């Protein structure tokens, strides 16, 4: 198994990028699409040059995204043909079962569906276009932007917040009144029940 020590930069077709998670927050995808449409040709080129999509080469040298799933989905829906990727590691010599085992044990895959249920890695979509909407993932992203919790480098930290909110807020509320759902999310985020989550910013009681 060859290990690439230095990242390799190259272009890749968006349609050839494979997700390592099942869901995205489609509200966030729509926001990224809107931002993309607001840019001129030069700004778009500069944007793509600054937002490299990190991938790992898997079996048959398929390119598996380990970050920027929302961006990849948004660009796909905007009919962008190619993006710049940075190849972080070459695991193409592994069999599929071993490949997913390695990714899972490194915290590089999130095989959970839109209900927060654990699935098999084989259930992860083959294309970014087939990822499923999880409204709680959108709520978690908006919560972070509103200061409900701090951005963390920990992989899939926003999915942990999404699962936390899923257990406390009705999906129907998110779909019918997102602003009200955000109010409730901010309340829960400040409570002691969220203190185990990455980036928690709640008040610390005095001794």
Buried (B, 14 or more C-beta within 10 A) or exposed (E): EEEEEEEEEEEBEBEEBBBBBBBBBBBBBBBBBEEBEEEEEEEBEEBBEEEBBBBBBBBEEBBBBBBBBBBBBBBBBBEBEEBBBEBBBBBBEBEEEEBBBBBBEEEBBBBBBBEBEEEEBEEBBEBBBEBBBBBBBBBBBBBBEEEBBEEBEEBBBBBBBBBBBBEBBEBEBBEEEBEEBBEBBBEBBBEEEBEEBBBBBBEEEEE
